Amino acid sequence: MKTYKYNLNSALNIEDLDYVFLKKENDKCTITIDIDYQAAYGLGERFNCINQKGQTVQSHVYEKFCNQGEISYCPIPFFFTNTGLGVYVDSWVINEFDFADTIKIAISKDSSDKFPEIYFFVGKPKEIISEYVSLTGKPFITPKWSFGPWISANRWNTEELVEEQLELLEKYKFPANVMVLEAWSDEATFYRWNENDEWKNPKEMIDKLHDKGIKLLLWQCPVIKKMEEGRFHKVNEEDWEYVKQNDLCIKNADGSPYTIKEGRWFSGSMIPDFTNEETIKWWFQKRQHLLDIGVDGFKTDGGEFVYDDDIKAHNGMTGIELKNAYASSYVQAYHDFIGKDRVLFSRAGYKGQQNFPMQWAGDQQSTWDELRHIILAGISSGMSGVPYWGFDIAGFAGELPSVELYERSTQLAVFTPVMQWHSEPVGGQFSEILPGVKGTNDRSPWNMALCYQDEDLIDRLRYHYNLRMNLLPYIYDQAKKSSETGIPMMKHLVLEYPNDELVYNIEDSFMLGDILVAPIIFEGKTDREVYLPDGMWTNLWTGETLTGNKKYLIKSGKERIPVFLRSGGGIALNLGEDKKLGSYVGNGTEEYNNLCFYLAGNEGEYCFSDDLGNKILITWKDGINKAEVLSGNIQFDIINNI
């Protein structure tokens, strides 16, 4: 692995790489890479494709409601090719990457009239990602509970509705580790609870959630809100004047407060300047009381609010940088505020976003097309150094998803870093754009079963939520490994098989550690073609072993998606009394019901560690297993079938 760094202000050529050419003209610098390549990966969260060859990509943080296409909430100016070349442009400025027969990168100067530094990496795909992450910051590991099931909605705006969800979770025996409340605040300041007695005692409510093993995240957005026509809010008015008088917001060139332009989300609102320490101090003094009563993190929505080049921040950045840098300054400020034991769930970001986990895919409709886009977004995020990512199961807006779409999306979510359902209510902010049906947009499992009169749906879905809790030891182990290496949890197959040309354009399968996941993403299908790379592969559901380097038509039925364990790999599981997948183990993350290891192949090695101080090395060969407890004092079993 080799890394080459160039300052584009002084560099005359790229002397270390004879296939890379540099040309500077006025305020533009063009890098031309003349290589025979088949695939280019990275560039942040991408909804259109994973292999960007044939595409022209702008590194521009931008918000689009549903069907994002070529637009990205979280672009990242980093990519690598199948030839073993990686490139990172260390710039906040919007740059353009053209992946034609030759690769061209058009790089602009920043507001100080300077070009950025650029890095070239030469190595294997895993090495390149690890090196990029080492430069920009290794992923910050979040608590184990953040990898359990999440529930979320925009309609839970009273304590009674929260209580109702707790009762339904218990009634249907569904595990959940995280609840996200969006409509908790006064909708004027976003730091005060609703003011009409909707919340009797927030601290007692949070304590109750914690007693049941559920953590609480609250929704946030970085605005000093312009109130709706005819609506007055005293505290909002006071905040507005204080921010203006004390220069705590992003400014126009003439020194007046910048406001979000008409036609965009929160139009007319000011945005806080998180490059100003005084802004940070004031902003989070208003929110400290939330941490004091036990809030466990924030859903940091928005941040794609800069549209003009001539605005400026306290640190000297202008809109030229802030179009990308603003979102990063926002989520970094919240990350620093909440500390290591809490979690963010952010939509927008840019380079180094892995430092401020976790990442959310934003707004999608409940359609099959959107499900296909989501898989692209998750894998491409990982290929860009962002390992902890999740989406709204079956979308959150528009008509209710079909039962089939909802189940297929749930089956996928089990194997992604964050498993969450979320919904927007009728009467919510998007109901006029995408009206729901059947009186509610509630995407909860129980409402789906009720609306479609499918009594068995609850049982089918419960299996997958239990499965998530069964897999939690393994998922958290993979999360820890990602934090140490920078290698994503959702891995494109090229990371494991860089010399196999057949994996370069596979965009509908991924690996989670040694598990290969092949979601079913087309309506009406109960089977799909799966390419298994080199080695032997064990079907997780049937135990059947298949030989790799081959495509198979895998029949998985309606209730499963194809999932395989690579020979030589192992899975750590927390299982119930019967020690079977899908067995109920509750919400617990601080102990195991039955810690079990399922091993694949005649020979292999698996090293497991957790957050409880346990570390176990298991090796096996020809039916003989050897387990060495390197630390901790934990009882466990090695099982032959699940």
C-alpha positions in Angstrom: 0.0 0.0 0.0 1.4 3.4 -1.0 0.0 6.9 -0.5 1.0 10.0 -2.5 0.1 13.5 -1.4 0.2 16.6 -3.6 -0.5 20.2 -2.9 -2.2 21.4 -6.1 -1.1 25.0 -5.6 2.6 24.1 -6.0 2.5 20.8 -7.9 3.4 21.0 -11.6 2.7 17.3 -12.3 2.0 14.0 -10.6 5.5 12.6 -10.8 4.9 9.3 -8.9 2.1 8.0 -11.2 2.9 8.2 -14.9 -0.8 7.7 -15.8 -2.0 10.7 -13.9 -1.8 14.2 -15.5 -2.3 17.6 -14.0 -3.4 20.8 -15.8 -4.1 24.2 -14.2 -6.0 27.1 -15.8 -6.9 30.1 -13.8 -9.3 28.9 -11.1 -9.6 25.3 -12.3 -7.4 22.3 -12.0 -8.0 19.2 -14.0 -6.7 15.8 -13.0 -6.7 13.2 -15.8 -6.3 9.6 -15.0 -5.6 7.4 -18.0 -6.1 3.8 -16.9 -8.0 0.8 -18.3 -10.6 0.4 -15.5 -13.9 -1.4 -15.2 -15.3 0.1 -12.0 -15.1 3.1 -9.8 -16.6 3.0 -6.2 -17.2 5.5 -3.5 -18.2 9.2 -3.9 -20.5 8.9 -0.8 -24.1 7.8 -0.5 -25.2 7.2 -4.1 -28.8 6.2 -5.0 -28.3 5.8 -8.8 -25.6 3.1 -8.9 -22.5 1.8 -7.0 -20.1 1.4 -10.0 -19.9 5.0 -11.1 -18.1 4.3 -14.5 -20.1 6.1 -17.2 -21.4 8.7 -14.7 -20.5 12.3 -14.0 -20.7 13.0 -10.3 -20.8 16.3 -8.4 -19.6 16.3 -4.8 -22.5 18.5 -3.7 -24.6 18.2 -0.5 -28.2 18.7 -1.6 -31.6 17.8 -0.4 -34.2 16.1 -2.6 -37.5 14.7 -1.3 -37.6 11.0 -2.4 -36.2 9.4 -5.6 -32.9 11.1 -5.2 -31.3 9.8 -8.4 -27.9 11.5 -8.9 -28.4 13.8 -5.9 -26.8 12.9 -2.6 -27.4 14.1 1.0 -23.9 12.8 1.9 -21.4 13.0 -1.0 -17.7 12.3 -0.3 -14.8 13.3 -2.6 -13.2 9.9 -2.4 -13.2 7.0 -4.8 -11.2 3.9 -5.9 -11.1 1.8 -9.0 -10.9 -2.0 -9.5 -7.3 -1.4 -10.7 -6.1 -0.6 -7.2 -6.0 3.2 -7.5 -7.8 5.5 -4.9 -8.2 9.3 -5.0 -9.2 11.7 -2.2 -9.7 15.4 -2.9 -9.3 17.1 0.5 -11.7 20.0 -0.3 -15.0 21.4 0.9 -15.7 22.9 -2.5 -18.0 21.3 -5.0 -15.9 19.4 -7.5 -16.8 17.2 -10.5 -15.7 13.6 -11.2 -16.2 12.4 -14.8 -15.8 8.6 -15.1 -15.6 8.2 -18.9 -13.0 6.0 -20.6 -10.4 8.2 -18.8 -11.2 9.7 -15.4 -11.2 13.5 -15.2 -11.6 15.4 -11.9 -12.4 19.1 -12.2 -11.2 20.9 -9.0 -12.1 24.4 -8.1 -10.3 26.9 -5.9 -11.8 27.7 -2.5 -12.8 31.2 -1.3 -9.2 32.0 -0.3 -8.2 31.4 -4.0 -6.4 28.2 -3.2 -6.5 24.6 -4.5 -6.7 21.7 -2.1 -4.4 18.8 -1.4 -5.1 15.6 -3.2 -4.1 12.0 -2.2 -3.5 9.0 -4.4 -3.6 5.5 -2.9 -2.2 2.4 -4.6 -3.2 -0.9 -3.1 -6.0 -3.3 -2.6 -9.6 -2.0 -2.1 -9.6 -2.8 1.7 -6.3 -1.1 2.1 -7.4 2.0 0.2 -10.5 2.4 2.3 -8.5 1.9 5.5 -6.0 4.5 4.5 -8.6 7.1 3.6 -10.3 6.5 7.0 -6.9 6.8 8.8 -6.5 10.2 7.2 -10.0 11.5 7.9 -10.8 9.7 11.2 -11.6 6.2 12.2 -15.3 5.5 12.7 -16.6 6.3 16.2 -18.1 3.1 17.7 -21.7 3.7 19.0 -23.2 1.7 21.9 -24.4 -1.8 21.3 -28.1 -0.8 21.9 -27.9 1.4 18.7 -27.6 -1.8 16.7 -30.9 -3.3 18.0 -34.3 -2.6 16.4 -35.5 1.0 16.1 -39.0 2.3 16.0 -39.9 5.8 14.8 -42.7 8.0 13.7 -43.7 11.6 13.1 -47.1 11.2 14.8 -46.1 10.4 18.4 -46.7 13.8 19.8 -48.0 12.9 23.3 -47.0 10.8 26.2 -50.1 8.8 25.7 -49.1 7.8 22.2 -45.7 6.7 23.5 -47.4 4.6 26.2 -49.6 3.1 23.5 -46.5 2.0 21.5 -45.0 0.4 24.6 -48.2 -1.5 25.2 -48.2 -2.7 21.6 -44.6 -3.8 21.7 -45.4 -5.9 24.8 -48.7 -7.2 23.5 -47.1 -8.5 20.3 -43.8 -9.4 22.0 -41.6 -7.3 19.6 -38.1 -6.3 20.7 -37.0 -2.7 20.4 -33.9 -0.9 21.6 -34.5 2.7 20.3 -37.5 5.0 20.0 -37.3 8.1 17.9 -39.7 11.0 18.6 -40.0 13.6 15.8 -43.1 15.6 16.9 -42.0 16.0 20.5 -41.2 19.7 20.5 -43.1 23.0 20.3 -42.3 23.2 16.5 -40.9 26.7 17.2 -37.6 26.2 19.0 -37.0 22.5 18.8 -35.6 22.4 22.3 -38.8 22.8 24.3 -41.4 20.1 24.8 -44.9 20.6 23.4 -46.6 23.2 25.6 -50.2 22.0 25.8 -49.7 19.3 28.5 -48.9 16.7 25.9 -46.0 15.5 28.0 -46.9 15.0 31.7 -43.4 14.3 32.9 -40.7 13.7 30.2 -38.1 12.4 32.7 -40.4 9.8 34.2 -41.4 8.7 30.6 -37.7 8.4 29.7 -37.0 6.5 32.9 -39.8 4.1 32.0 -38.4 3.6 28.5 -35.0 2.9 29.9 -36.4 0.4 32.4 -37.8 -1.5 29.4 -34.5 -1.5 27.6 -35.4 1.3 25.1 -33.3 4.4 24.5 -34.8 7.7 23.3 -33.7 10.0 20.4 -35.3 13.3 19.7 -35.6 15.1 16.3 -33.5 18.2 15.5 -33.0 20.6 12.7 -30.5 23.4 12.5 -32.8 26.4 12.0 -33.9 29.5 13.9 -37.4 29.0 12.5 -39.4 31.6 10.6 -42.9 31.0 12.0 -45.8 30.2 9.7 -48.0 33.1 8.6 -50.2 34.2 11.4 -48.4 32.2 14.1 -46.6 33.9 16.9 -44.3 32.2 19.5 -42.7 34.4 22.2 -39.6 32.3 22.8 -39.0 31.9 19.1 -39.2 35.7 18.7 -36.7 36.2 21.6 -34.3 33.6 20.1 -34.6 35.2 16.7 -33.6 38.7 18.0 -30.8 37.2 20.2 -29.2 35.4 17.3 -29.4 38.5 15.1 -28.0 40.8 17.7 -25.1 38.5 18.7 -24.1 37.4 15.2 -24.8 33.7 15.9 -26.1 32.9 12.4 -24.6 32.5 8.9 -24.5 35.9 7.3 -25.0 37.4 3.8 -22.2 39.3 2.2 -23.6 42.6 3.5 -23.7 41.3 7.1 -27.4 40.7 7.3 -28.6 37.2 8.4 -28.8 34.6 5.7 -32.2 33.0 5.4 -33.1 29.8 3.5 -34.5 30.7 0.1 -38.2 30.4 -0.9 -39.4 27.0 -2.1 -37.0 25.1 0.1 -37.6 23.3 3.4 -37.8 25.9 6.3 -37.7 28.8 3.9 -37.1 32.2 5.5 -35.4 30.6 8.5 -31.9 31.6 9.7 -29.3 28.9 10.3 -27.0 28.8 13.3 -23.3 29.3 12.6 -21.6 26.2 14.2 -18.1 27.6 13.3 -18.7 30.1 16.0 -18.0 28.9 19.6 -20.5 31.4 21.0 -23.2 29.9 18.8 -22.3 26.4 20.0 -22.4 27.5 23.6 -25.8 29.2 23.3 -27.4 26.5 21.1 -26.5 23.6 23.4 -27.2 25.5 26.7 -30.8 25.4 25.4 -30.6 21.6 24.9 -28.6 20.5 27.9 -31.8 19.9 29.9 -32.6 17.1 27.4 -29.4 15.2 28.2 -30.0 15.9 31.9 -33.3 14.0 31.9 -31.8 11.1 30.0 -32.3 11.7 26.3 -29.9 9.3 24.5 -29.3 11.2 21.3 -30.7 13.1 18.4 -32.0 12.5 14.9 -30.0 15.3 13.3 -32.2 16.0 10.2 -31.5 18.6 7.5 -28.4 20.6 7.2 -28.6 21.0 3.3 -29.5 24.6 3.8 -26.8 26.6 2.0 -27.7 27.7 -1.6 -25.7 30.9 -2.1 -21.9 31.4 -2.8 -21.6 34.8 -1.3 -22.6 34.0 2.3 -20.1 33.7 5.1 -19.4 32.0 8.4 -17.5 33.1 11.5 -14.4 31.0 10.5 -14.1 32.8 7.2 -15.7 30.1 5.0 -18.1 31.4 2.3 -20.9 29.6 0.6 -18.4 28.1 -1.8 -17.3 25.8 1.0 -20.4 25.9 3.2 -22.6 24.2 0.6 -20.8 21.1 1.7 -19.1 22.1 5.0 -22.2 23.4 6.8 -23.8 19.9 7.3 -20.5 18.6 8.7 -20.1 21.6 11.2 -23.7 20.9 12.3 -23.3 17.2 13.0 -19.9 17.6 14.5 -21.2 20.2 17.0 -23.9 17.7 18.1 -21.5 14.8 18.2 -19.2 16.8 20.5 -22.2 17.8 22.7 -23.6 14.4 23.3 -20.4 12.5 24.1 -19.5 8.9 23.5 -22.5 7.1 25.1 -25.2 8.6 22.9 -26.0 8.5 19.2 -26.8 10.7 16.3 -28.8 9.7 13.3 -27.9 12.2 10.6 -29.0 12.7 7.0 -26.4 15.1 5.5 -22.7 15.1 5.7 -19.4 15.2 3.7 -15.8 14.1 4.1 -15.0 12.5 7.4 -18.6 11.8 8.1 -17.7 8.4 9.7 -16.6 10.4 12.8 -20.1 11.4 13.6 -22.3 8.2 13.5 -24.9 7.1 12.6 -26.1 7.9 9.1 -29.7 7.8 7.8 -30.7 7.5 4.1 -33.3 10.3 4.3 -36.7 10.4 2.5 -38.0 7.6 0.4 -41.5 6.7 -0.9 -42.9 3.2 -0.3 -42.1 1.8 -3.7 -40.0 -1.1 -5.1 -37.8 1.3 -7.0 -36.9 3.1 -3.8 -36.0 -0.2 -2.2 -33.6 -0.9 -5.0 -32.1 2.6 -4.6 -31.7 2.1 -0.9 -29.4 -0.9 -1.3 -27.2 1.2 -3.6 -27.0 4.0 -1.1 -26.1 1.7 1.8 -23.3 -0.1 0.0 -21.9 3.0 -1.6 -21.8 4.8 1.8 -19.7 1.9 3.1 -17.4 2.1 0.2 -16.8 5.8 1.1 -15.8 5.0 4.7 -19.2 5.4 6.4 -20.0 2.1 8.1 -23.0 2.7 10.3 -26.0 3.4 8.1 -29.7 2.7 8.0 -33.0 3.5 6.2 -36.7 3.6 6.8 -38.1 0.1 6.3 -40.3 0.2 3.1 -40.1 4.0 2.9 -42.0 6.5 5.0 -44.1 8.6 2.7 -47.0 8.2 0.3 -49.3 5.2 0.1 -48.8 2.4 2.5 -46.3 -0.2 1.2 -47.8 -3.5 0.1 -47.4 -6.3 2.6 -44.9 -7.9 0.2 -42.7 -4.8 -0.1 -42.9 -4.3 3.7 -41.7 -7.8 4.4 -38.9 -7.8 1.8 -37.7 -4.5 3.2 -37.8 -5.8 6.7 -35.9 -9.0 5.7 -33.2 -6.7 4.2 -33.0 -4.4 7.2 -32.2 -7.3 9.6 -28.7 -7.4 8.0 -28.0 -3.7 7.7 -26.2 -1.7 10.4 -29.4 0.1 11.5 -32.8 -1.6 11.4 -35.6 1.0 11.7 -39.2 1.5 10.7 -40.5 5.1 10.5 -43.6 6.8 9.2 -45.1 10.1 8.4 -48.8 10.7 9.5 -51.7 11.8 7.4 -51.8 15.6 8.1 -48.0 15.7 8.4 -45.6 17.9 6.4 -45.7 15.7 3.3 -49.4 14.6 3.3 -50.4 17.0 0.5 -47.5 15.9 -1.7 -47.9 12.2 -1.1 -51.2 11.4 0.5 -51.6 8.2 2.4 -54.4 5.7 2.3 -56.6 3.9 4.8 -56.6 6.8 7.2 -53.1 6.6 8.4 -49.5 6.4 7.2 -48.4 4.4 10.2 -45.8 1.9 9.1 -45.8 -0.1 12.4 -46.1 -3.8 12.0 -49.4 -3.8 13.9 -50.9 -1.1 11.7 -49.8 -2.9 8.6 -51.4 -6.1 9.8 -54.6 -4.2 10.6 -54.9 -2.3 7.4 -54.3 -5.3 5.2 -56.3 -7.7 7.5 -53.4 -10.1 7.6 -53.4 -11.7 11.0 -50.3 -13.8 10.3 -48.2 -10.8 9.4 -47.4 -10.0 13.0 -45.9 -13.5 13.5 -43.9 -13.4 10.3 -42.4 -10.0 11.1 -41.8 -10.9 14.8 -39.4 -13.6 13.5 -37.2 -11.0 11.8 -37.1 -8.7 14.8 -36.2 -11.6 17.0 -33.6 -12.6 14.4 -32.1 -9.1 14.7 -31.7 -9.6 18.4 -30.2 -13.1 17.8 -27.6 -11.6 15.5 -26.9 -8.6 17.7 -23.6 -10.1 19.2 -22.3 -10.7 15.7 -23.5 -7.4 14.3 -21.9 -5.5 17.2 -18.7 -7.5 16.7 -18.7 -6.4 13.1 -19.3 -2.8 14.1 -16.3 -3.0 16.4 -14.1 -4.4 13.6 -15.3 -1.5 11.4 -14.3 1.1 14.0 -10.8 -0.5 14.1 -10.2 -0.9 10.4 -12.6 1.5 8.6 -13.8 -1.5 6.5 -17.6 -1.1 6.3 -20.2 -3.4 7.8 -22.1 -3.6 4.5 -19.3 -4.7 2.2 -19.5 -4.7 -1.6 -18.2 -8.1 -2.8 -15.2 -6.5 -4.4 -13.7 -5.8 -1.0 -13.4 -9.5 -0.3 -12.9 -10.6 -3.9 -10.9 -7.8 -5.7 -9.6 -10.1 -8.4 -13.0 -11.6 -9.4 -14.3 -9.6 -12.3 -17.8 -11.1 -11.9 -18.4 -9.1 -8.7 -17.5 -5.7 -10.1 -21.0 -4.9 -11.1 -23.0 -6.8 -8.5 -25.1 -4.1 -6.9 -27.9 -6.1 -5.2 -25.9 -8.3 -2.8 -23.4 -7.5 0.0 -21.5 -9.1 2.8 -21.8 -8.6 6.5 -18.6 -10.1 7.9 -18.6 -13.6 6.5 -22.4 -13.5 5.7 -23.5 -12.9 2.1 -26.9 -11.2 1.8 -28.9 -11.3 -1.4 -32.1 -9.3 -0.9 -35.2 -9.9 -3.0 -36.1 -6.5 -4.5 -38.6 -7.2 -7.3 -42.3 -7.7 -6.7 -43.7 -11.1 -7.0 -40.4 -12.9 -6.8 -39.7 -15.8 -4.5 -36.3 -16.7 -5.9 -33.4 -14.9 -7.4 -30.0 -15.4 -9.0 -27.1 -15.3 -6.6 -23.4 -15.3 -7.5 -21.3 -17.1 -4.8 -17.6 -16.2 -5.1 -14.7 -18.6 -4.5 -15.1 -21.0 -1.6 -17.9 -23.0 0.0 -21.1 -21.4 1.2 -23.7 -22.6 3.7 -27.3 -21.6 3.3 -28.2 -20.0 6.6 -31.8 -21.3 6.5 -31.4 -24.8 5.2 -27.8 -25.8 6.0 -27.1 -26.8 2.4 -23.6 -26.2 1.2 -22.8 -24.9 -2.3 -19.6 -24.5 -4.2 -18.5 -21.0 -5.2 -17.4 -19.4 -8.4 -20.9 -20.1 -9.7 -24.3 -18.5 -10.1 -27.3 -20.2 -8.6 -31.1 -19.7 -8.8 -31.9 -19.7 -5.1 -35.5 -20.3 -4.0 -36.1 -18.7 -0.7 -39.9 -18.4 -0.6 -41.8 -15.4 0.7 -40.5 -15.3 4.3 -36.8 -15.4 3.7 -34.1 -13.8 1.4 -31.0 -15.8 0.3 -28.4 -15.6 3.0 -25.1 -17.6 3.1 -22.2 -18.1 5.5 -18.8 -18.4 4.0 -16.8 -21.5 4.8 -14.3 -20.7 7.5 -16.5 -18.1 9.0 -18.5 -18.1 12.2 -21.5 -16.2 13.7 -22.0 -15.2 17.3 -25.6 -15.5 18.4 -27.8 -14.8 21.4 -30.5 -17.4 21.2 -33.6 -18.4 23.3 -34.3 -21.6 25.0 -34.6 -23.7 21.8 -31.3 -22.2 20.4 -33.0 -21.5 17.1 -32.9 -18.5 14.9 -36.0 -16.3 15.5 -36.2 -17.3 19.2 -37.2 -14.5 21.6 -34.5 -13.1 23.8 -36.1 -9.8 24.8 -34.5 -6.3 24.6 -31.4 -7.1 26.7 -28.0 -5.9 25.4 -26.0 -6.3 28.6 -26.2 -10.1 29.0 -26.9 -13.2 26.9 -29.7 -15.7 27.1 -27.6 -18.3 25.4 -24.4 -17.2 23.7 -23.8 -19.6 20.8 -21.4 -19.9 17.9 -22.4 -21.3 14.5 -19.4 -22.3 12.4 -19.2 -23.0 8.7 -16.8 -25.3 6.8 -14.4 -28.0 7.7 -11.8 -25.5 8.8 -11.8 -21.9 10.1 -11.1 -19.3 12.7 -13.4 -16.8 14.3 -12.3 -14.2 17.0 -15.3 -12.7 18.8 -15.3 -9.8 21.2 -18.1 -7.7 22.8 -18.6 -4.6 25.0 -18.7 -6.7 28.2 -15.0 -7.6 28.3 -15.3 -11.0 26.6 -12.9 -12.1 23.9 -13.0 -15.6 22.5 -10.9 -17.3 19.8 -12.5 -20.3 18.1 -10.6 -22.5 15.6 -11.9 -25.7 14.0 -10.7 -28.4 11.6 -12.2 -31.7 10.5 -14.9 -31.6 13.2 -12.6 -30.7 16.1 -13.3 -27.3 17.7 -11.0 -25.4 20.0 -12.2 -22.4 22.0 -9.8 -20.2 23.9 -11.2 -17.5 26.2 -8.8 -14.6 25.9 -10.7 -12.4 28.4 -13.9 -12.5 30.4 -15.8 -15.3 32.0 -18.7 -16.2 29.8 -20.4 -19.5 29.1 -21.2 -20.4 25.5 -22.0 -23.3 23.2 -20.9 -24.3 19.7 -23.9 -25.5 17.8 -24.2 -27.5 14.5 -27.6 -26.3 13.3 -29.8 -23.3 13.8 
